[in-house]
Amino acid sequence: MIARRALLAAAGAVLAAPALAFPDRPVTMIIPYGAGGSNDVLGRAMAPEMAAFLGQPVVVENRPGAGGNIGAAFVAQQARPDGHTLLFTASGLASSVSLSQLAFDPVRDLAPVAGVGAIPSVLVVPPNSPIRSFQEFLAAARRGNLNYGSSGPGTGTHLGMELLAAEAGIQLTHVPYRGGSAAIYTDLIAGRLDAMLDILGAGAARARQGQARALGVTSAERVAEFGDIPTVAEQGLPRFAFATWFGFFAHAGTPPAALARLEQAAARAIATPAIQQRLREGGAIPIPADAAGFGAYFREDVERWAALLRAGRIQRLTE
């Protein structure tokens, strides 16, 4: 009887005890790309800001490969669904739903946490290129077969250019590389590539340094920090807009309270002066930041690429 009373008392104490605060140990931020890229740099800048709010370290772990899908699959399939593993990824996740053979469903298996921002690209040509404007680029593409470099099949530098080509009704030859730096520093600056999409902040800096020539920004409107560069839209393709977004996801089974706490941490980090300055310098434009709004934004982007695939504008990637 005493033992039974003791068990009942212990059970009652457990039921009465408050749930453990989240997080109760370090949070791992999975970045599904290599070190040094824009996703990695931004994620590492946000990690300490989020840690300050969460009261636990946020440890960055790179898991690159397959265009970001290896790291995303880890969070969706292998990470414990308790909120202590967070995915910080980019817009390639949305196109992968249609273009890649995935062992997981990003829409079903990942829970949107927060949108951070979207960074437009800038169309650049070599500094010694005879092409001096976007209209000249279109004319050259219609006369002959221009090529362009990318950081790999399925990446933003590939899909964004294919989106542009489809909108303009031109054909371009894709030359994929293992990373954007190799394409830019090895062949674009040297003039062995005809064109490339570069992330806005870095591309504009290269243009100002004379390493490339900027022809047009891919956002719908000019970006304040880079207002001297006209948009592609205002130069003949009024419906064209493309940007690489960044955002946080967690395992779909993560408890709502943990998701809410992570959403708050991301919002606090984004609002800090250091992150705001970094986003401005990169030419970032706003996207829905709250989990619900970002989730809708993500699903719309998934459908955007699915529609292009159905229309035959883009093709599934070969393994």
VEXDREN-2710 file (C-alpha; in Angstrom, 1 decimal):
% VEXDREN-2710
k/r/px/py/pz
1/MET/0.0/0.0/0.0
2/ILE/2.8/2.4/0.9
3/ALA/4.6/1.6/-2.4
4/ARG/1.3/2.2/-4.3
5/ARG/0.8/5.5/-2.5
6/ALA/4.4/6.5/-3.4
7/LEU/3.9/5.6/-7.0
8/LEU/0.7/7.6/-7.2
9/ALA/2.3/10.6/-5.5
10/ALA/5.3/10.4/-7.9
11/ALA/2.9/10.2/-10.9
12/GLY/0.9/13.2/-9.6
13/ALA/4.1/15.2/-9.2
14/VAL/5.1/14.5/-12.7
15/LEU/1.7/15.5/-14.1
16/ALA/1.8/18.7/-12.0
17/ALA/5.3/19.6/-13.0
18/PRO/5.5/22.3/-15.7
19/ALA/6.8/21.2/-19.2
20/LEU/10.5/21.6/-19.8
21/ALA/11.3/25.0/-21.2
22/PHE/12.4/25.0/-24.9
23/PRO/15.2/24.8/-25.8
24/ASP/16.8/22.8/-23.0
25/ARG/20.0/22.2/-24.9
26/PRO/21.9/23.8/-27.9
27/VAL/20.0/24.2/-31.2
28/THR/21.7/23.0/-34.3
29/MET/21.3/25.1/-37.4
30/ILE/21.7/22.9/-40.5
31/ILE/22.9/24.9/-43.5
32/PRO/22.6/22.6/-46.6
33/TYR/25.3/24.4/-48.6
34/GLY/29.1/24.7/-48.3
35/ALA/30.9/27.2/-46.2
36/GLY/31.4/30.7/-47.5
37/GLY/28.2/31.0/-49.6
38/SER/25.5/33.6/-49.0
39/ASN/23.3/31.2/-47.2
40/ASP/26.2/30.1/-44.9
41/VAL/27.3/33.7/-44.2
42/LEU/23.8/34.9/-43.3
43/GLY/23.0/31.9/-41.2
44/ARG/26.2/32.3/-39.2
45/ALA/25.5/36.0/-38.6
46/MET/22.0/35.1/-37.3
47/ALA/23.0/32.2/-35.1
48/PRO/24.4/34.3/-32.2
49/GLU/21.4/36.7/-32.4
50/MET/19.0/33.8/-32.1
51/ALA/21.0/32.2/-29.3
52/ALA/20.8/35.4/-27.3
53/PHE/17.0/35.1/-27.4
54/LEU/16.7/31.4/-26.9
55/GLY/19.2/31.2/-24.0
56/GLN/21.0/28.3/-25.6
57/PRO/23.9/28.2/-28.2
58/VAL/22.9/27.9/-31.8
59/VAL/25.5/25.7/-33.5
60/VAL/25.9/26.0/-37.3
61/GLU/26.5/22.7/-39.1
62/ASN/27.1/22.5/-42.9
63/ARG/25.6/19.5/-44.7
64/PRO/26.1/20.4/-48.3
65/GLY/25.2/18.3/-51.4
66/ALA/22.5/17.7/-54.0
67/GLY/21.6/21.4/-54.3
68/GLY/20.8/21.6/-50.6
69/ASN/18.6/18.5/-50.5
70/ILE/21.0/16.4/-48.4
71/GLY/20.7/18.8/-45.5
72/ALA/17.0/19.3/-45.9
73/ALA/16.4/15.6/-46.0
74/PHE/18.4/15.2/-42.8
75/VAL/16.1/17.7/-41.0
76/ALA/12.9/16.2/-42.5
77/GLN/13.8/12.5/-41.9
78/GLN/16.5/12.0/-39.3
79/ALA/16.4/14.9/-36.9
80/ARG/14.4/14.5/-33.7
81/PRO/11.1/16.4/-34.1
82/ASP/11.7/18.5/-31.0
83/GLY/12.8/21.8/-32.4
84/HIS/16.5/21.4/-31.5
85/THR/17.4/21.0/-35.2
86/LEU/16.7/23.9/-37.5
87/LEU/17.1/24.1/-41.3
88/PHE/18.3/27.4/-42.8
89/THR/17.9/27.1/-46.5
90/ALA/17.2/28.9/-49.7
91/SER/14.7/28.9/-52.6
92/GLY/16.2/25.8/-54.3
93/LEU/14.1/23.8/-51.8
94/ALA/11.0/25.0/-53.7
95/SER/12.2/24.1/-57.1
96/SER/13.6/20.7/-56.0
97/VAL/10.0/19.5/-55.4
98/SER/9.5/19.5/-59.1
99/LEU/13.0/19.0/-60.5
100/SER/14.6/16.4/-58.3
101/GLN/13.9/12.9/-57.2
102/LEU/13.5/13.4/-53.4
103/ALA/13.1/10.8/-50.7
104/PHE/11.0/13.3/-48.7
105/ASP/8.3/15.9/-49.4
106/PRO/9.4/19.4/-48.4
107/VAL/5.8/20.6/-48.2
108/ARG/4.6/17.7/-46.1
109/ASP/7.7/16.9/-44.0
110/LEU/9.0/20.3/-43.1
111/ALA/7.3/23.0/-41.1
112/PRO/8.0/26.7/-42.2
113/VAL/9.4/28.7/-39.2
114/ALA/10.3/32.1/-40.6
115/GLY/11.2/33.9/-43.8
116/VAL/14.3/36.1/-43.6
117/GLY/14.4/37.9/-47.0
118/ALA/15.0/37.5/-50.7
119/ILE/18.1/38.7/-52.6
120/PRO/17.7/39.5/-56.3
121/SER/20.3/38.7/-58.8
122/VAL/22.1/40.9/-61.3
123/LEU/22.8/39.8/-64.9
124/VAL/26.5/40.4/-65.5
125/VAL/28.8/40.0/-68.5
126/PRO/32.6/40.1/-68.7
127/PRO/34.2/43.5/-68.4
128/ASN/35.5/43.3/-72.0
129/SER/32.2/42.1/-73.5
130/PRO/30.9/44.0/-76.5
131/ILE/27.4/43.7/-74.8
132/ARG/26.8/46.9/-73.0
133/SER/23.1/46.8/-72.2
134/PHE/20.3/44.4/-71.6
135/GLN/18.8/45.2/-75.0
136/GLU/22.1/44.3/-76.6
137/PHE/22.2/41.1/-74.6
138/LEU/18.8/40.1/-76.0
139/ALA/19.8/41.1/-79.5
140/ALA/23.0/39.0/-79.3
141/ALA/21.1/36.0/-77.9
142/ARG/18.7/36.2/-80.9
143/ARG/21.6/36.4/-83.4
144/GLY/23.6/33.5/-82.0
145/ASN/24.0/31.0/-79.2
146/LEU/25.2/32.8/-76.0
147/ASN/26.3/30.7/-73.1
148/TYR/26.0/31.4/-69.4
149/GLY/27.6/29.9/-66.3
150/SER/25.9/28.7/-63.1
151/SER/26.8/27.3/-59.7
152/GLY/25.2/23.9/-60.7
153/PRO/22.1/22.4/-62.1
154/GLY/19.0/23.4/-60.2
155/THR/20.6/26.3/-58.4
156/GLY/19.2/29.8/-58.6
157/THR/21.9/30.9/-61.0
158/HIS/20.6/28.2/-63.4
159/LEU/16.9/28.4/-62.9
160/GLY/16.8/32.2/-62.8
161/MET/18.5/32.4/-66.1
162/GLU/16.2/29.8/-67.6
163/LEU/13.2/31.8/-66.3
164/LEU/14.7/34.9/-68.0
165/ALA/15.3/33.1/-71.3
166/ALA/11.7/31.7/-71.3
167/GLU/10.2/35.1/-70.6
168/ALA/12.4/36.7/-73.4
169/GLY/11.9/33.9/-75.9
170/ILE/15.6/33.3/-76.3
171/GLN/17.8/30.2/-76.2
172/LEU/21.0/30.1/-74.0
173/THR/23.5/27.4/-73.5
174/HIS/24.0/26.4/-69.9
175/VAL/27.5/25.8/-68.6
176/PRO/27.3/24.4/-65.0
177/TYR/30.1/24.6/-62.5
178/ARG/30.8/23.3/-59.0
179/GLY/30.0/26.5/-57.3
180/GLY/29.5/30.1/-58.4
181/SER/33.0/31.3/-57.4
182/ALA/34.6/29.0/-60.0
183/ALA/32.3/30.2/-62.7
184/ILE/32.8/33.9/-61.9
185/TYR/36.5/34.0/-61.1
186/THR/37.7/31.4/-63.5
187/ASP/35.7/32.1/-66.6
188/LEU/33.3/35.0/-66.5
189/ILE/35.9/37.7/-65.6
190/ALA/38.3/36.2/-68.1
191/GLY/35.7/36.4/-70.8
192/ARG/35.2/32.7/-71.5
193/LEU/31.6/32.9/-70.4
194/ASP/29.1/35.3/-72.1
195/ALA/26.9/36.0/-69.0
196/MET/25.8/34.9/-65.6
197/LEU/23.4/35.7/-62.8
198/ASP/25.3/36.9/-59.7
199/ILE/23.8/37.6/-56.3
200/LEU/23.1/41.3/-56.2
201/GLY/25.4/42.6/-53.5
202/ALA/28.5/40.7/-54.7
203/GLY/27.7/41.2/-58.4
204/ALA/27.3/45.0/-58.0
205/ALA/30.5/45.2/-56.1
206/ARG/32.3/43.3/-58.9
207/ALA/30.8/45.6/-61.5
208/ARG/32.0/48.7/-59.5
209/GLN/35.5/47.2/-59.3
210/GLY/35.6/46.7/-63.1
211/GLN/35.5/42.8/-62.9
212/ALA/32.2/42.6/-64.7
213/ARG/29.5/44.7/-66.3
214/ALA/26.0/44.8/-64.7
215/LEU/23.1/44.8/-67.2
216/GLY/20.0/44.5/-65.0
217/VAL/18.6/43.6/-61.6
218/THR/16.1/40.7/-61.4
219/SER/13.8/42.3/-58.8
220/ALA/10.5/43.8/-59.9
221/GLU/11.6/47.3/-58.8
222/ARG/15.0/48.9/-58.3
223/VAL/16.7/48.1/-55.0
224/ALA/17.5/51.3/-53.0
225/GLU/21.1/50.4/-52.2
226/PHE/21.8/49.7/-55.9
227/GLY/19.5/52.2/-57.5
228/ASP/22.0/53.0/-60.3
229/ILE/21.4/49.5/-61.8
230/PRO/18.1/49.3/-63.8
231/THR/15.9/46.3/-63.5
232/VAL/15.4/43.7/-66.3
233/ALA/11.6/44.4/-66.0
234/GLU/12.0/48.1/-67.0
235/GLN/14.2/47.1/-69.9
236/GLY/11.7/45.1/-71.9
237/LEU/10.5/42.2/-69.7
238/PRO/7.9/43.9/-67.5
239/ARG/6.6/40.6/-66.0
240/PHE/10.0/39.2/-65.0
241/ALA/11.1/39.0/-61.4
242/PHE/13.4/36.6/-59.7
243/ALA/15.1/36.5/-56.3
244/THR/16.7/33.9/-54.0
245/TRP/14.8/33.7/-50.7
246/PHE/16.2/32.5/-47.4
247/GLY/14.2/31.0/-44.6
248/PHE/14.0/28.6/-41.6
249/PHE/12.2/25.2/-41.5
250/ALA/12.0/22.5/-38.8
251/HIS/10.8/18.9/-38.8
252/ALA/7.0/18.8/-39.5
253/GLY/6.5/16.9/-36.2
254/THR/7.9/19.7/-34.1
255/PRO/5.6/20.8/-31.2
256/PRO/3.8/24.0/-31.9
257/ALA/5.3/25.7/-28.8
258/ALA/8.8/25.0/-30.0
259/LEU/8.0/26.2/-33.5
260/ALA/6.6/29.4/-32.0
261/ARG/9.7/30.0/-29.9
262/LEU/11.9/29.5/-33.0
263/GLU/9.8/31.9/-35.0
264/GLN/10.2/34.5/-32.3
265/ALA/14.0/33.9/-32.2
266/ALA/14.2/34.4/-35.9
267/ALA/12.1/37.6/-35.8
268/ARG/14.3/39.0/-33.0
269/ALA/17.5/38.2/-35.0
270/ILE/16.2/39.7/-38.2
271/ALA/15.2/42.9/-36.4
272/THR/18.7/43.5/-35.0
273/PRO/20.7/46.4/-36.5
274/ALA/23.5/44.1/-37.5
275/ILE/21.3/41.7/-39.5
276/GLN/19.3/44.6/-41.0
277/GLN/22.5/46.2/-42.2
278/ARG/23.8/42.9/-43.7
279/LEU/20.5/42.4/-45.5
280/ARG/20.6/46.0/-46.9
281/GLU/24.2/45.6/-48.1
282/GLY/23.2/42.4/-49.9
283/GLY/20.3/44.1/-51.6
284/ALA/17.7/42.0/-49.8
285/ILE/14.0/42.7/-50.4
286/PRO/11.3/41.7/-47.8
287/ILE/9.3/38.5/-47.8
288/PRO/6.6/37.3/-45.3
289/ALA/8.5/36.7/-42.1
290/ASP/5.9/35.0/-39.9
291/ALA/5.5/31.2/-40.1
292/ALA/2.0/31.3/-41.7
293/GLY/2.9/33.9/-44.3
294/PHE/6.2/32.3/-45.1
295/GLY/4.6/29.0/-45.5
296/ALA/2.1/30.4/-48.0
297/TYR/5.0/32.1/-49.8
298/PHE/6.9/28.8/-50.0
299/ARG/4.0/26.9/-51.4
300/GLU/3.4/29.5/-54.0
301/ASP/7.0/29.2/-55.1
302/VAL/6.7/25.4/-55.2
303/GLU/3.7/25.8/-57.6
304/ARG/5.6/28.4/-59.7
305/TRP/8.3/25.9/-60.7
306/ALA/5.8/23.1/-61.0
307/ALA/3.9/25.2/-63.6
308/LEU/7.1/25.9/-65.5
309/LEU/7.8/22.2/-65.6
310/ARG/4.3/21.4/-66.8
311/ALA/4.7/24.0/-69.5
312/GLY/8.0/22.4/-70.7
313/ARG/10.0/25.5/-69.8
314/ILE/12.3/23.6/-67.5
315/GLN/13.3/20.0/-67.3
316/ARG/13.7/17.5/-64.4
317/LEU/17.3/17.2/-63.3
318/THR/19.1/13.9/-64.2
319/GLU/20.7/12.1/-61.3
END
